[in-house]
């Protein structure tokens, strides 16, 4: 009888030792779901380094424009070649910038100085008229009459005879389009817009 009691007591102790006060653990799937559903209070971390910033691309303005309007035949009428050069001027990036337009009239050395100054101004005025007819504001245009003072080719041969080709090149109007603070280009070393063929 005593051995039966001992057996029952031992079995009871074994049964009680299997029941502890530890809370029951959830299966791994339940734990993972709980972690997923829990709201995150941590601050998001950027993977982009703060020193890596997008650089602003600054597009520089175009260089000043120099173009030559030929008056090779003399007179004051614009030739088809002259009108083609002017059309290229109106289509240029420099014109689109809205910069001032300076027209410098030139002649060859034939005739008196005063007459050549008047002729050079009249050629520049012919260019102004064409520009205004094609939508350019007169306020944007300046005229400088230079007469025969700034030749780009010889007016005479070394023996003193006329250099007709050189004189034809000197009969011209130059167009300068540049920011107001820019210095005018030296015509002895210009970077002109290509002249029309002919």
MDAnalysis code that builds the backbone (N, CA, C; Angstrom):
import MDAnalysis as mda
import numpy as np

u = mda.Universe.empty(594, n_residues=198, atom_resindex=np.repeat(np.arange(198), 3), trajectory=True)
u.add_TopologyAttr("name", ["N", "CA", "C"] * 198)
u.add_TopologyAttr("resid", np.arange(1, 199))
u.add_TopologyAttr("resname", ["UNK", "UNK", "UNK", "UNK", "UNK", "UNK", "UNK", "UNK", "UNK", "UNK", "UNK", "UNK", "UNK", "UNK", "UNK", "UNK", "UNK", "UNK", "UNK", "UNK", "UNK", "UNK", "UNK", "UNK", "UNK", "UNK", "UNK", "UNK", "UNK", "UNK", "UNK", "UNK", "UNK", "UNK", "UNK", "UNK", "UNK", "UNK", "UNK", "UNK", "UNK", "UNK", "UNK", "UNK", "UNK", "UNK", "UNK", "UNK", "UNK", "UNK", "UNK", "UNK", "UNK", "UNK", "UNK", "UNK", "UNK", "UNK", "UNK", "UNK", "UNK", "UNK", "UNK", "UNK", "UNK", "UNK", "UNK", "UNK", "UNK", "UNK", "UNK", "UNK", "UNK", "UNK", "UNK", "UNK", "UNK", "UNK", "UNK", "UNK", "UNK", "UNK", "UNK", "UNK", "UNK", "UNK", "UNK", "UNK", "UNK", "UNK", "UNK", "UNK", "UNK", "UNK", "UNK", "UNK", "UNK", "UNK", "UNK", "UNK", "UNK", "UNK", "UNK", "UNK", "UNK", "UNK", "UNK", "UNK", "UNK", "UNK", "UNK", "UNK", "UNK", "UNK", "UNK", "UNK", "UNK", "UNK", "UNK", "UNK", "UNK", "UNK", "UNK", "UNK", "UNK", "UNK", "UNK", "UNK", "UNK", "UNK", "UNK", "UNK", "UNK", "UNK", "UNK", "UNK", "UNK", "UNK", "UNK", "UNK", "UNK", "UNK", "UNK", "UNK", "UNK", "UNK", "UNK", "UNK", "UNK", "UNK", "UNK", "UNK", "UNK", "UNK", "UNK", "UNK", "UNK", "UNK", "UNK", "UNK", "UNK", "UNK", "UNK", "UNK", "UNK", "UNK", "UNK", "UNK", "UNK", "UNK", "UNK", "UNK", "UNK", "UNK", "UNK", "UNK", "UNK", "UNK", "UNK", "UNK", "UNK", "UNK", "UNK", "UNK", "UNK", "UNK", "UNK", "UNK", "UNK", "UNK", "UNK", "UNK", "UNK", "UNK", "UNK", "UNK", "UNK", "UNK"])
u.atoms.positions = np.array([
    [0.843, -1.193, 0.000],
    [0.000, 0.000, 0.000],
    [0.873, 1.236, 0.000],
    [1.901, 1.157, 0.796],
    [2.811, 2.282, 0.877],
    [3.511, 2.454, -0.452],
    [3.866, 1.352, -1.165],
    [4.551, 1.463, -2.462],
    [3.624, 2.025, -3.513],
    [2.306, 1.715, -3.410],
    [1.354, 2.280, -4.371],
    [1.220, 3.788, -4.169],
    [1.260, 4.225, -2.943],
    [1.172, 5.648, -2.666],
    [2.415, 6.381, -3.178],
    [3.525, 5.718, -3.007],
    [4.774, 6.322, -3.492],
    [4.736, 6.469, -5.003],
    [4.166, 5.478, -5.680],
    [4.090, 5.512, -7.138],
    [3.179, 6.643, -7.598],
    [2.024, 6.782, -6.920],
    [1.075, 7.831, -7.279],
    [1.677, 9.203, -7.021],
    [2.393, 9.347, -5.928],
    [3.019, 10.630, -5.603],
    [4.079, 10.980, -6.622],
    [4.853, 9.992, -7.040],
    [5.911, 10.226, -8.028],
    [5.307, 10.605, -9.363],
    [4.234, 9.898, -9.746],
    [3.578, 10.202, -11.018],
    [2.982, 11.600, -10.998],
    [2.441, 12.005, -9.846],
    [1.876, 13.348, -9.727],
    [2.932, 14.415, -9.851],
    [4.114, 14.144, -9.251],
    [5.202, 15.118, -9.340],
    [5.682, 15.258, -10.780],
    [5.761, 14.122, -11.458],
    [6.195, 14.170, -12.863],
    [5.185, 14.954, -13.693],
    [3.905, 14.730, -13.456],
    [2.868, 15.442, -14.196],
    [2.907, 16.934, -13.915],
    [3.139, 17.280, -12.620],
    [3.178, 18.702, -12.261],
    [4.419, 19.380, -12.816],
    [5.507, 18.648, -12.908],
    [6.737, 19.268, -13.418],
    [6.590, 19.620, -14.899],
    [5.704, 18.963, -15.650],
    [5.484, 19.288, -17.066],
    [4.678, 20.562, -17.243],
    [3.995, 21.023, -16.211],
    [3.189, 22.251, -16.275],
    [3.911, 23.328, -15.508],
    [4.576, 24.231, -16.206],
    [5.231, 25.340, -15.508],
    [4.474, 26.633, -15.768],
    [4.968, 27.679, -15.179],
    [4.303, 28.978, -15.325],
    [4.720, 29.735, -16.576],
    [5.610, 29.147, -17.415],
    [6.079, 29.820, -18.627],
    [4.905, 29.988, -19.600],
    [4.757, 31.167, -20.263],
    [3.688, 31.317, -21.258],
    [3.976, 30.450, -22.477],
    [2.931, 30.022, -23.139],
    [3.076, 29.156, -24.303],
    [3.583, 29.993, -25.478],
    [4.599, 29.464, -26.197],
    [5.169, 30.177, -27.349],
    [4.299, 29.952, -28.571],
    [4.139, 31.037, -29.355],
    [3.381, 30.918, -30.603],
    [4.220, 30.193, -31.641],
    [3.586, 29.557, -32.576],
    [4.358, 28.941, -33.655],
    [5.089, 30.020, -34.468],
    [6.176, 29.688, -35.201],
    [6.977, 30.679, -35.957],
    [6.153, 31.482, -36.941],
    [5.132, 30.894, -37.597],
    [4.329, 31.620, -38.572],
    [3.564, 32.764, -37.905],
    [3.035, 32.512, -36.737],
    [2.279, 33.550, -36.028],
    [3.194, 34.691, -35.611],
    [4.419, 34.329, -35.179],
    [5.372, 35.364, -34.758],
    [5.765, 36.254, -35.934],
    [5.998, 35.647, -37.114],
    [6.369, 36.418, -38.298],
    [5.240, 37.355, -38.705],
    [3.993, 36.874, -38.625],
    [2.840, 37.709, -38.969],
    [2.712, 38.872, -38.014],
    [2.969, 38.637, -36.745],
    [2.881, 39.710, -35.753],
    [3.926, 40.773, -36.026],
    [5.142, 40.355, -36.428],
    [6.191, 41.334, -36.707],
    [5.859, 42.146, -37.954],
    [5.245, 41.505, -38.949],
    [4.903, 42.213, -40.186],
    [3.817, 43.237, -39.948],
    [2.840, 42.904, -39.129],
    [1.704, 43.777, -38.931],
    [1.985, 44.908, -37.946],
    [3.038, 44.770, -37.179],
    [3.332, 45.804, -36.192],
    [3.799, 47.067, -36.901],
    [3.243, 48.244, -36.578],
    [3.681, 49.483, -37.242],
    [5.110, 49.820, -36.853],
    [5.893, 50.301, -37.884],
    [7.292, 50.651, -37.644],
    [7.372, 52.090, -37.156],
    [8.129, 52.280, -36.107],
    [8.329, 53.639, -35.578],
    [9.719, 54.155, -35.900],
    [10.550, 53.348, -36.615],
    [11.917, 53.772, -36.943],
    [11.884, 54.767, -38.100],
    [12.813, 55.714, -38.118],
    [12.935, 56.692, -39.202],
    [13.527, 56.012, -40.421],
    [12.904, 56.199, -41.635],
    [13.458, 55.564, -42.834],
    [14.864, 56.060, -43.113],
    [15.701, 55.191, -43.570],
    [17.098, 55.529, -43.875],
    [17.248, 55.632, -45.382],
    [17.751, 56.790, -45.888],
    [17.954, 56.978, -47.326],
    [19.205, 56.242, -47.762],
    [19.118, 55.635, -48.940],
    [20.299, 54.950, -49.474],
    [21.125, 55.893, -50.347],
    [20.640, 57.146, -50.557],
    [21.388, 58.126, -51.341],
    [22.243, 58.953, -50.396],
    [23.536, 59.003, -50.690],
    [24.432, 59.776, -49.832],
    [24.134, 61.262, -49.993],
    [24.158, 62.018, -48.889],
    [23.820, 63.451, -48.982],
    [24.792, 64.222, -49.862],
    [26.048, 63.763, -49.978],
    [27.015, 64.500, -50.787],
    [26.834, 64.260, -52.283],
    [25.996, 63.288, -52.638],
    [25.736, 63.023, -54.049],
    [24.492, 63.809, -54.439],
    [24.705, 64.968, -55.023],
    [23.603, 65.845, -55.409],
    [23.602, 66.005, -56.926],
    [22.415, 66.170, -57.508],
    [22.321, 66.413, -58.947],
    [22.844, 67.813, -59.244],
    [23.777, 67.912, -60.213],
    [24.355, 69.199, -60.551],
    [23.452, 69.932, -61.535],
    [23.320, 71.248, -61.329],
    [22.544, 72.074, -62.238],
    [23.394, 72.380, -63.462],
    [22.868, 72.071, -64.637],
    [23.595, 72.321, -65.875],
    [23.288, 73.742, -66.338],
    [24.335, 74.553, -66.463],
    [24.188, 75.927, -66.915],
    [24.609, 75.985, -68.381],
    [23.679, 76.367, -69.243],
    [23.984, 76.465, -70.664],
    [24.526, 77.865, -70.940],
    [25.775, 77.970, -71.422],
    [26.333, 79.302, -71.678],
    [25.640, 79.966, -72.868],
    [25.612, 81.292, -72.894],
    [25.009, 81.971, -74.049],
    [25.880, 81.778, -75.280],
    [25.317, 81.958, -76.474],
    [26.128, 81.824, -77.680],
    [27.147, 82.954, -77.771],
    [28.209, 82.766, -78.544],
    [29.177, 83.854, -78.727],
    [28.561, 84.982, -79.559],
    [29.130, 86.181, -79.521],
    [28.615, 87.261, -80.368],
    [28.635, 86.866, -81.844],
    [27.741, 87.458, -82.594],
    [27.632, 87.151, -84.020],
    [28.155, 88.315, -84.845],
    [28.910, 87.994, -85.890],
    [29.364, 88.974, -86.878],
    [28.987, 88.440, -88.252],
    [28.278, 89.222, -89.024],
    [27.911, 88.837, -90.383],
    [28.163, 90.019, -91.316],
    [28.457, 89.706, -92.570],
    [28.736, 90.741, -93.563],
    [27.671, 90.714, -94.647],
    [27.028, 91.865, -94.858],
    [26.031, 92.025, -95.906],
    [26.731, 92.679, -97.098],
    [26.869, 91.947, -98.200],
    [27.632, 92.499, -99.323],
    [26.845, 93.522, -100.148],
    [27.550, 94.561, -100.586],
    [27.040, 95.532, -101.567],
    [28.070, 95.639, -102.682],
    [28.493, 94.476, -103.165],
    [29.589, 94.420, -104.130],
    [29.348, 95.189, -105.399],
    [28.107, 95.290, -105.826],
    [27.792, 96.006, -107.066],
    [27.656, 97.506, -106.850],
    [27.799, 97.951, -105.606],
    [27.608, 99.367, -105.316],
    [26.138, 99.656, -105.078],
    [25.828, 100.926, -104.908],
    [24.438, 101.318, -104.691],
    [23.955, 100.922, -103.301],
    [22.603, 100.901, -103.154],
    [22.003, 100.693, -101.838],
    [20.978, 99.568, -101.813],
    [20.788, 98.887, -102.931],
    [19.794, 97.822, -102.994],
    [20.383, 96.520, -102.458],
    [19.550, 95.780, -101.726],
    [19.995, 94.475, -101.200],
    [19.896, 93.417, -102.297],
    [20.986, 92.698, -102.497],
    [21.004, 91.608, -103.467],
    [20.389, 90.356, -102.852],
    [20.052, 89.346, -103.674],
    [19.574, 88.080, -103.109],
    [20.570, 87.468, -102.125],
    [21.874, 87.590, -102.395],
    [22.880, 87.080, -101.452],
    [22.798, 87.813, -100.121],
    [22.619, 89.131, -100.184],
    [22.508, 89.921, -98.949],
    [21.278, 89.501, -98.149],
    [20.159, 89.260, -98.828],
    [18.942, 88.854, -98.128],
    [19.091, 87.458, -97.512],
    [19.846, 86.565, -98.162],
    [20.079, 85.237, -97.576],
    [20.896, 85.345, -96.290],
    [21.907, 86.215, -96.292],
    [22.701, 86.405, -95.065],
    [21.824, 86.970, -93.956],
    [20.960, 87.929, -94.292],
    [20.079, 88.516, -93.284],
    [19.077, 87.493, -92.747],
    [18.585, 86.610, -93.611],
    [17.677, 85.552, -93.141],
    [18.395, 84.634, -92.158],
    [19.681, 84.338, -92.419],
    [20.460, 83.524, -91.472],
    [20.639, 84.252, -90.139],
    [20.818, 85.568, -90.213],
    [20.946, 86.369, -88.983],
    [19.672, 86.248, -88.144],
    [18.514, 86.375, -88.782],
    [17.249, 86.281, -88.042],
    [17.022, 84.900, -87.448],
    [17.620, 83.875, -88.051],
    [17.450, 82.507, -87.551],
    [18.504, 82.120, -86.520],
    [19.406, 83.027, -86.194],
    [20.531, 82.701, -85.315],
    [20.130, 82.694, -83.837],
    [20.919, 81.966, -83.035],
    [20.719, 81.955, -81.580],
    [20.971, 83.336, -80.984],
    [21.927, 84.058, -81.555],
    [22.254, 85.383, -81.038],
    [21.084, 86.342, -81.209],
    [20.428, 86.278, -82.359],
    [19.249, 87.128, -82.570],
    [18.153, 86.771, -81.579],
    [17.979, 85.461, -81.343],
    [16.936, 84.998, -80.421],
    [17.192, 85.460, -78.991],
    [18.445, 85.752, -78.641],
    [18.756, 86.246, -77.293],
    [18.174, 87.641, -77.041],
    [17.832, 88.365, -78.101],
    [17.288, 89.711, -77.928],
    [18.359, 90.781, -77.742],
    [19.597, 90.452, -78.081],
    [20.704, 91.410, -77.913],
    [20.599, 92.558, -78.918],
    [21.285, 93.686, -78.645],
    [21.291, 94.813, -79.587],
    [21.932, 94.419, -80.918],
    [21.473, 95.078, -81.968],
    [22.004, 94.859, -83.319],
    [22.688, 96.147, -83.756],
    [23.991, 96.040, -84.062],
    [24.752, 97.207, -84.519],
    [25.106, 96.995, -85.990],
    [24.726, 97.967, -86.808],
    [25.029, 97.926, -88.244],
    [26.096, 98.972, -88.544],
    [27.177, 98.533, -89.170],
    [28.267, 99.447, -89.546],
    [28.365, 99.480, -91.073],
    [28.110, 100.654, -91.636],
    [28.161, 100.805, -93.087],
    [29.561, 101.159, -93.556],
    [29.954, 100.608, -94.723],
    [31.296, 100.812, -95.278],
    [31.220, 101.070, -96.778],
    [32.237, 101.753, -97.294],
    [32.370, 101.980, -98.732],
    [33.804, 101.677, -99.151],
    [34.032, 101.748, -100.458],
    [35.409, 101.712, -100.938],
    [35.973, 103.138, -100.855],
    [37.139, 103.332, -101.431],
    [37.804, 104.637, -101.277],
    [37.496, 105.611, -102.409],
    [36.646, 105.209, -103.334],
    [36.314, 106.107, -104.447],
    [35.375, 107.196, -103.947],
    [35.667, 108.460, -104.291],
    [34.801, 109.566, -103.899],
    [35.328, 110.303, -102.680],
    [34.646, 111.383, -102.331],
    [35.040, 112.214, -101.189],
    [34.607, 111.553, -99.884],
    [35.291, 111.914, -98.811],
    [35.002, 111.328, -97.499],
    [33.547, 111.533, -97.086],
    [33.038, 112.764, -97.257],
    [31.661, 113.056, -96.841],
    [30.659, 112.239, -97.654],
    [30.900, 112.116, -98.944],
    [29.999, 111.340, -99.797],
    [30.032, 109.871, -99.389],
    [31.208, 109.370, -99.042],
    [31.333, 107.964, -98.630],
    [30.642, 107.720, -97.286],
    [30.714, 108.677, -96.379],
    [29.999, 108.533, -95.111],
    [28.494, 108.466, -95.343],
    [28.007, 109.325, -96.231],
    [26.571, 109.304, -96.542],
    [26.189, 107.974, -97.193],
    [27.010, 107.495, -98.103],
    [26.716, 106.228, -98.790],
    [26.734, 105.049, -97.808],
    [27.688, 105.071, -96.892],
    [27.758, 103.969, -95.930],
    [26.545, 103.969, -95.001],
    [26.074, 105.156, -94.634],
    [24.870, 105.250, -93.804],
    [23.649, 104.774, -94.586],
    [23.564, 105.153, -95.854],
    [22.403, 104.751, -96.660],
    [22.357, 103.231, -96.819],
    [23.507, 102.574, -96.943],
    [23.524, 101.111, -97.022],
    [23.037, 100.487, -95.713],
    [23.499, 101.032, -94.605],
    [23.042, 100.516, -93.311],
    [21.542, 100.729, -93.145],
    [21.026, 101.866, -93.636],
    [19.584, 102.140, -93.549],
    [18.785, 101.150, -94.400],
    [19.343, 100.708, -95.520],
    [18.666, 99.701, -96.340],
    [18.528, 98.385, -95.571],
    [19.548, 98.053, -94.792],
    [19.484, 96.842, -93.962],
    [18.452, 97.024, -92.850],
    [18.409, 98.220, -92.247],
    [17.413, 98.505, -91.209],
    [16.001, 98.331, -91.763],
    [15.764, 98.854, -92.931],
    [14.433, 98.742, -93.537],
    [14.037, 97.275, -93.708],
    [14.985, 96.449, -94.182],
    [14.691, 95.026, -94.370],
    [14.391, 94.364, -93.028],
    [15.180, 94.683, -92.008],
    [14.971, 94.081, -90.682],
    [13.601, 94.459, -90.109],
    [13.239, 95.731, -90.222],
    [11.944, 96.179, -89.700],
    [10.804, 95.502, -90.450],
    [10.946, 95.383, -91.764],
    [9.923, 94.692, -92.565],
    [9.766, 93.232, -92.133],
    [10.816, 92.673, -91.546],
    [10.781, 91.274, -91.120],
    [10.600, 91.127, -89.603],
    [10.044, 92.172, -88.982],
    [9.588, 92.062, -87.599],
    [10.552, 92.481, -86.513],
    [11.698, 93.065, -86.867],
    [12.665, 93.486, -85.852],
    [12.305, 94.886, -85.361],
    [12.366, 95.078, -84.047],
    [12.063, 96.390, -83.475],
    [13.179, 97.384, -83.800],
    [12.792, 98.572, -84.246],
    [13.772, 99.607, -84.587],
    [14.587, 100.028, -83.359],
    [13.985, 99.943, -82.174],
    [14.691, 100.331, -80.947],
    [15.916, 99.457, -80.674],
    [15.934, 98.308, -81.272],
    [17.025, 97.360, -81.027],
    [18.233, 97.594, -81.941],
    [18.091, 98.484, -82.932],
    [19.096, 98.636, -83.991],
    [19.839, 99.958, -83.843],
    [21.148, 99.901, -84.039],
    [21.998, 101.099, -84.046],
    [22.784, 101.123, -85.349],
    [22.940, 102.322, -85.928],
    [23.709, 102.494, -87.170],
    [24.980, 103.276, -86.874],
    [26.088, 102.821, -87.442],
    [27.356, 103.553, -87.391],
    [27.884, 103.640, -88.825],
    [28.032, 104.857, -89.334],
    [28.551, 105.058, -90.689],
    [30.063, 105.255, -90.614],
    [30.799, 104.428, -91.329],
    [32.266, 104.493, -91.285],
    [32.889, 104.888, -92.617],
    [32.081, 104.961, -93.651],
    [32.634, 105.359, -94.950],
    [33.746, 104.428, -95.390],
    [34.860, 105.008, -95.804],
    [36.003, 104.236, -96.317],
    [37.061, 103.943, -95.249],
    [36.763, 104.266, -93.992],
    [37.800, 104.226, -92.955],
    [38.235, 102.823, -92.529],
    [37.425, 101.796, -92.759],
    [37.749, 100.454, -92.264],
    [37.723, 99.428, -93.404],
    [38.632, 99.556, -94.368],
    [38.642, 98.581, -95.466],
    [39.105, 97.209, -94.979],
    [38.588, 96.164, -95.618],
    [39.039, 94.794, -95.307],
    [39.837, 94.210, -96.458],
    [39.959, 94.990, -97.542],
    [40.729, 94.564, -98.712],
    [41.352, 95.808, -99.337],
    [42.413, 95.627, -100.122],
    [43.037, 96.802, -100.769],
    [42.088, 97.465, -101.763],
    [42.090, 98.778, -101.790],
    [41.316, 99.529, -102.773],
    [42.101, 99.752, -104.062],
    [43.404, 99.523, -104.002],
    [44.251, 99.741, -105.175],
    [45.357, 98.695, -105.210],
    [45.835, 98.436, -106.435],
    [46.985, 97.547, -106.617],
    [48.262, 98.292, -106.213],
    [49.354, 97.549, -106.123],
    [50.630, 98.172, -105.760],
    [51.109, 99.180, -106.793],
    [50.652, 99.048, -108.038],
    [51.052, 100.018, -109.077],
    [50.125, 101.224, -109.125],
    [49.129, 101.283, -108.216],
    [48.229, 102.429, -108.142],
    [46.944, 102.266, -108.916],
    [46.823, 101.196, -109.695],
    [45.572, 100.977, -110.431],
    [44.500, 100.452, -109.476],
    [43.222, 100.670, -109.811],
    [42.148, 100.218, -108.922],
    [42.142, 98.693, -108.756],
    [41.892, 98.263, -107.529],
    [41.693, 96.830, -107.236],
    [40.181, 96.633, -107.122],
    [39.559, 96.270, -108.245],
    [38.102, 96.205, -108.278],
    [37.556, 95.135, -107.337],
    [38.255, 94.011, -107.243],
    [37.786, 92.954, -106.332],
    [37.854, 93.416, -104.887],
    [38.947, 94.075, -104.520],
    [39.082, 94.599, -103.162],
    [38.045, 95.658, -102.859],
    [37.782, 96.537, -103.817],
    [36.788, 97.586, -103.605],
    [35.395, 96.988, -103.407],
    [35.090, 95.942, -104.173],
    [33.779, 95.298, -104.031],
    [33.615, 94.716, -102.625],
    [34.675, 94.129, -102.078],
    [34.609, 93.574, -100.715],
    [34.410, 94.669, -99.675],
    [34.965, 95.854, -99.932],
    [34.855, 96.952, -98.965],
    [33.470, 97.577, -98.941],
    [32.692, 97.404, -99.991],
    [31.320, 97.936, -100.027],
    [30.424, 96.926, -99.303],
    [30.117, 97.232, -98.060],
    [29.444, 96.231, -97.214],
    [28.785, 96.894, -96.017],
    [27.955, 96.132, -95.333],
    [27.430, 96.487, -94.008],
    [27.716, 95.296, -93.107],
    [28.340, 95.548, -91.981],
    [28.568, 94.470, -91.020],
    [27.476, 94.504, -89.959],
    [27.042, 93.317, -89.573],
    [26.010, 93.157, -88.544],
    [26.669, 92.549, -87.321],
    [26.550, 93.210, -86.189],
    [27.078, 92.688, -84.920],
    [25.915, 92.512, -83.956],
    [25.799, 91.298, -83.404],
    [24.791, 91.035, -82.377],
    [25.527, 90.469, -81.172],
    [25.494, 91.225, -80.081],
    [26.230, 90.837, -78.875],
    [25.548, 91.468, -77.672],
    [25.820, 90.920, -76.466],
    [25.289, 91.586, -75.265],
    [25.745, 93.040, -75.219],
    [24.953, 93.880, -74.597],
    [25.232, 95.316, -74.591],
    [26.602, 95.646, -74.023],
    [27.086, 94.836, -73.043],
    [28.375, 95.144, -72.425],
    [29.557, 94.602, -73.205],
    [29.295, 93.779, -74.249],
    [30.385, 93.164, -75.004],
    [31.061, 94.201, -75.902],
    [32.377, 94.050, -76.062],
    [33.127, 94.929, -76.953],
    [32.896, 94.493, -78.399],
    [32.807, 95.436, -79.341],
    [32.667, 95.038, -80.740],
    [33.917, 94.319, -81.223],
    [33.723, 93.384, -82.121],
    [34.849, 92.620, -82.652],
    [35.685, 93.498, -83.561],
    [37.007, 93.245, -83.571],
    [37.910, 93.936, -84.472],
    [37.735, 93.318, -85.856],
    [37.395, 94.137, -86.840],
    [37.115, 93.598, -88.168],
    [38.360, 93.058, -88.847],
    [39.539, 93.323, -88.293],
    [40.742, 92.764, -88.902],
    [40.857, 91.276, -88.633],
    [40.159, 90.772, -87.597],
    [40.195, 89.333, -87.306],
    [38.816, 88.852, -86.876],
    [37.824, 89.026, -87.764],
    [36.468, 88.632, -87.370],
    [36.260, 87.132, -87.460],
    [35.204, 86.652, -86.789],
    [34.738, 85.283, -86.945],
    [33.350, 85.389, -87.549],
    [33.284, 85.652, -88.869],
    [31.992, 85.978, -89.468],
    [31.118, 84.771, -89.700],
    [29.814, 85.055, -89.854],
    [28.879, 84.043, -90.308],
    [29.216, 83.776, -91.766],
    [29.142, 82.503, -92.202],
    [29.487, 82.209, -93.597],
    [28.618, 83.036, -94.553],
    [29.269, 83.644, -95.528],
    [28.551, 84.442, -96.508],
    [27.846, 83.537, -97.502],
    [26.803, 84.042, -98.092],
    [26.076, 83.255, -99.087],
    [26.958, 83.064, -100.312],
    [26.775, 81.942, -101.006],
    [27.553, 81.674, -102.218],
    [27.219, 82.708, -103.277],
    [28.205, 82.996, -104.122],
    [27.959, 83.957, -105.224],
    [28.801, 85.113, -105.010],
])
